Amino acid sequence: MQFDNIDYDEADGIAEITLRRPEKKNALTAAMFRDLRTCFDTFAAGDARVAILKSVSTDVFCAGADLNDPPEHFWQGVPELGFRCDKPIIAALSGKVIGAGVVLTQMCDLVVMTEEASLIYPEAKVGVAKGAVSILARRMPLRLALEMMMTGEPLTAERAYAVGLANRLVPAGQHVVEARKLAAGIAANAPLVVTMLKRMALDAVGDAPMQTQYELMSRVDTVLNSQDAADALAAFKAKRKPVFNGR
């Protein structure tokens, strides 16, 4: 399955989702987040047991959100923000991971980073932010999260690995190879146990306020965008009683 800037492939129980917009350093557009959501939904509903999120680029994994096409509903394509997926997702990172790319990849379950990779959240310097990065306080030491968010300075792969933000630290060019090894090991295990333990572990950590906010927004959007809502408005205009079908 191929979209304009996202590829989706499955083989041997492993799904690979690839960012493919190198001419713009994989800056994430609204369409890309929609396509990411489609890919994650396909993975969740299919036979693959593990997914790998990767990039065609090695120097910049992702330049963040494309400010020329701001992804207003970006959260809909981010694991554990726009959707819940009990199957494990691995992020394979090299180069610079910036802004929305940090949120997207750090909301994955496992992370493989190359030694020269770095995480950069520059919104304090840019002056624009939506606050989703605050969820990282649940996934890294609080003072480190605050430092990264408030200074906008890069967090090196070495430091990320030292505090548990990365599961594997590998030489340049080996991140996808290592992610595939990690995925293959997980895919060979009992899937019911893997998915149960992932969900139980995330439940034990608990939701951050932004997760709760986006989950509520998703529920409201489901109602407002439903066929029942459209039929109700049409019925109101036609001055007749609406018929609801739960769709």
C-alpha positions in Angstrom: 0.0 0.0 0.0 1.4 3.3 -1.1 0.4 6.9 -0.4 1.9 10.1 -1.7 4.5 10.3 1.0 3.9 7.1 3.1 4.5 3.5 2.3 3.1 0.4 4.0 4.4 -3.1 3.6 3.9 -6.4 5.5 6.1 -9.5 5.5 6.8 -12.3 8.0 4.4 -10.9 10.6 6.0 -7.4 10.5 4.5 -4.2 9.1 6.8 -1.4 8.0 5.5 2.2 7.7 7.9 4.5 5.9 7.9 8.3 5.7 8.8 9.2 2.2 9.1 12.9 1.6 12.9 13.4 1.5 12.7 16.6 -0.6 11.0 18.3 2.4 12.9 16.4 5.1 9.8 14.4 5.8 7.9 17.4 7.2 4.5 16.1 8.2 1.5 17.4 6.4 -2.2 16.9 7.3 -2.5 14.3 4.5 0.5 12.4 5.9 -1.0 12.2 9.3 -4.2 10.9 7.8 -2.3 8.3 5.8 -0.3 7.3 8.9 -3.6 6.7 10.7 -4.8 4.5 7.8 -1.5 2.6 8.0 -1.8 2.1 11.7 -5.4 1.0 11.4 -4.5 -1.5 8.7 -1.7 -2.9 11.0 -4.1 -3.1 14.0 -6.7 -5.0 12.0 -4.4 -7.2 10.0 -2.2 -10.3 10.6 1.1 -8.4 11.3 2.2 -8.7 14.9 4.7 -5.8 15.1 5.1 -2.6 13.2 8.2 -0.6 12.5 8.0 3.2 11.8 11.0 4.3 9.7 12.1 6.9 7.2 13.7 6.8 3.7 16.1 9.5 5.0 19.1 9.0 7.2 20.1 12.6 8.0 16.7 13.9 9.1 14.1 11.4 10.2 11.5 14.1 10.3 11.6 17.9 10.3 8.4 18.2 12.3 5.0 19.5 11.2 4.9 21.2 7.8 4.1 24.8 8.7 3.0 25.5 5.1 0.3 22.8 5.5 -0.3 22.7 9.3 -1.8 19.4 10.4 -4.6 20.6 12.5 -5.7 17.1 13.6 -2.1 15.6 13.7 -3.0 13.7 16.9 -5.3 11.4 15.0 -2.2 9.7 13.5 -0.2 9.4 16.7 -0.3 6.2 18.7 -2.0 6.5 22.1 -3.2 10.0 21.3 -5.5 9.5 18.3 -6.0 5.8 18.7 -5.1 2.8 20.9 -3.2 -0.1 19.4 -2.3 -3.1 21.5 0.2 -4.5 19.1 3.8 -3.2 19.6 5.2 -0.4 17.4 8.9 0.2 17.0 10.4 3.5 15.9 13.7 3.2 13.9 15.5 6.6 14.1 18.5 8.2 12.5 19.5 11.8 12.1 17.4 14.6 13.5 14.0 14.0 14.9 12.2 17.3 15.2 9.0 18.7 16.7 6.0 16.6 15.9 8.4 13.8 14.9 9.5 13.6 18.5 5.9 13.2 19.7 5.1 10.7 16.9 8.2 8.5 17.6 8.2 8.7 21.4 4.6 7.5 21.5 5.8 4.3 19.9 6.5 1.5 22.3 10.1 0.7 21.5 12.8 2.9 20.0 16.0 2.1 18.1 18.4 5.0 17.5 21.7 5.5 15.7 24.5 7.0 17.6 24.4 10.3 15.8 20.6 10.7 16.1 19.1 13.4 18.2 15.7 14.5 19.4 14.8 18.2 19.1 11.7 20.0 20.2 12.1 23.6 19.1 8.6 25.1 19.8 9.8 27.3 22.7 12.1 28.9 20.2 9.6 29.0 17.4 6.8 30.4 19.6 4.1 28.0 18.4 3.0 24.8 20.3 0.0 22.6 20.8 1.2 21.0 24.0 1.2 17.4 22.9 4.8 17.0 23.8 3.9 17.4 27.5 2.9 13.7 27.4 6.7 12.9 27.3 6.8 13.6 31.0 5.2 10.1 31.3 7.9 8.6 29.1 11.1 10.2 30.4 12.5 11.8 33.6 10.5 15.0 34.3 13.5 17.3 34.5 14.9 16.0 31.3 11.6 16.5 29.6 11.4 20.0 30.9 14.9 20.8 29.7 14.2 19.5 26.2 10.9 21.3 25.9 12.0 24.6 27.5 15.4 25.0 25.9 14.8 23.6 22.5 18.3 22.1 22.5 19.0 18.7 21.0 18.9 15.6 23.2 21.6 13.3 21.9 21.0 9.6 21.2 23.6 8.7 23.9 21.7 10.6 26.6 18.3 9.3 25.3 19.6 5.7 25.6 21.1 6.4 29.1 17.7 7.4 30.4 15.7 4.7 28.7 14.2 6.6 25.8 15.9 4.2 23.4 16.0 0.4 23.6 18.9 0.0 21.3 21.8 2.3 20.3 23.5 1.3 17.0 26.1 2.5 14.5 24.9 4.7 11.6 22.9 2.8 9.0 22.0 -0.1 11.4 18.8 1.2 12.9 16.4 -0.5 10.5 18.3 -3.8 10.6 18.3 -3.7 14.4 14.6 -2.8 14.5 13.8 -5.7 12.2 15.7 -8.1 14.6 13.8 -6.7 17.5 10.5 -7.0 15.7 11.2 -10.6 14.6 11.9 -11.6 18.1 8.6 -10.1 19.3 6.6 -11.5 16.4 7.8 -15.0 17.3 6.3 -14.7 20.8 2.8 -15.4 21.9 0.7 -12.5 20.5 -2.0 -12.6 23.1 0.5 -12.3 25.8 2.4 -9.5 24.1 -0.7 -7.4 23.4 -2.1 -8.0 26.9 1.2 -7.0 28.6 1.6 -3.9 26.4 -1.9 -2.6 27.3 -1.5 -3.5 31.0 1.9 -1.7 31.2 0.5 1.5 29.5 -2.5 1.3 31.8 -0.2 1.1 34.8 1.6 4.3 33.7 -1.7 6.0 33.2 -2.9 8.7 30.7 -1.5 12.2 30.6 -4.0 15.1 30.3 -3.4 15.5 26.6 -4.3 11.9 26.0 -7.6 12.4 27.8 -8.3 15.6 25.9 -7.7 14.0 22.5 -9.7 10.9 23.4 -12.6 13.1 24.3 -12.2 15.1 21.0 -12.2 11.8 19.1 -15.4 10.7 20.7 -17.1 14.0 20.0 -15.8 14.0 16.4 -17.2 10.5 15.9 -20.7 11.8 16.8 -20.5 15.1 14.9 -19.2 13.3 11.7 -21.7 10.5 11.9 -24.5 9.8 9.4 -27.0 10.2 12.3 -25.8 13.8 12.8 -26.1 14.6 9.1 -29.6 13.0 9.0 -30.6 14.9 12.1 -29.7 18.2 10.5 -31.5 17.3 7.3 -34.5 16.3 9.3 -34.5 19.6 11.3 -34.3 21.6 8.1 -37.2 19.5 6.6 -39.2 19.8 9.8 -39.5 16.1 10.2 -38.6 13.6 12.9 -35.1 12.2 12.5 -34.5 8.4 12.2 -31.3 7.2 14.0 -29.4 4.1 12.8 -26.3 4.3 15.0 -24.0 5.1 12.2 
